[in-house]
Amino acid sequence: MWYESFFREQLADLKRQGNYRHFAELERHAGHFPRAFHHGIGRDVTVWCSNDYLGMGQHPTVLRAMTEATERYGAGAGGTRNISGTSPQHVALEHELAALHGKEAALLFTSGYMSNWATIGTLAQRMPGCIVLSDAANHASMIEGMRHSRAPKHIFRHNDPADLERVLASLPRDVPKIVAFESVYSMDGDIAPLAELCDVAERHQAMTYLDEVHGVGLYGAQGGGISDRDGVGHRLTVIEGTLAKGYGVVGGYIAGSAALCDFVRSFASGFIFSSALPPAVAAAALASVRHLRTSTTERAAHAERVARVRRRLNEEGLPHLANPSHIIPVMVGDPVQARLISEQLLTRHGVYVQPINYPTVPRGTERLRITPTPLHSDADIEVLVSALSEAWSEFSLARAA
Ligand code: PLP
């Protein structure tokens, strides 16, 4: 049979299009974030594209919690929570997350991806006649959950409450509906009008499902995300988040009513049939969530660093998408050039930033997605901006006015 040749041809196609994804073997050094050793080029580099947005993955409090919990409780969870038992670390983390979002309960998953897939899949499949309304730019994990549910799906224009209103008005009033959207969209860095989307959903008695993956830890007085910042958490039926980005560890969760979380716990195959997060991971995530509920130092420093990078890019005329978030997409517009620039930044300047190509972003909008952290210094920023400026000149790319 032709299995192997099929795989090779498909990969060759990806390479021809410039869309083949290369892994970089990076060794992060605890305590030296955002520095890491790059095995491919044999030297330390500065990481500019990590989703460990606040550097919490190396925060001493988080490391201590994880190390102590590993020594006390061992490495793994031993299986699913139904069979191997739940641990006090899981329970405490769920209480903390519920409190963070002002909800009755929370439920942990092994990743944010799984929490979206399992929760949307289960709710939309099990509620009789359910219809899903999905923002046009929703993440793959939500879309996969919708597909899995086989519930009818309607897409509304990205971040457009008027279009959501139009779609909802065309649907029968007395069937259950889930309106699913994100707070911070990870590739363009734009932020959803949460209150307006809730207004529309409430008028039509629809449930709301918010993916706060790129907001939690980073926004709001307690780090509850954009819903915390905008004071609308209580209006959302489900808030979903990750423990892998702003919180720097790994895992995902939903927060909602006690009945909803228990329903998902009881019916979602992605929860029931998958081993639980190790207790040490839960302990580390708990330390991170707790820390960011009270400390605003990281959020303030993060916002200041982001503003500085934007200002320096503007001064050099380096085109980046204007948005109100911490994500800075520097636009290249060609997959091959994006890759070549990324390679040049790495090999000449020790600047590590991966190109983002199709299908993650539409063709023609290829970019370098820069994510400053509180731990990038002024000197790091100068190296980044001058390396980009040099590449812009060498590749004859247009500068912004
Ligand atoms: N939702 C969004 C919007 C994401 O961007 C991601 C991951 O990048 C996920 C969910 C999945 O989260 P996790 O990385 O925890 O699986």
Residues whose N, C-alpha, C, O or C-beta is under 5 A from the ligand:
A	BS01	PLP	S111 G112 Y113 H139 S141 S186 D211 V213 T242 A244 G251 G252
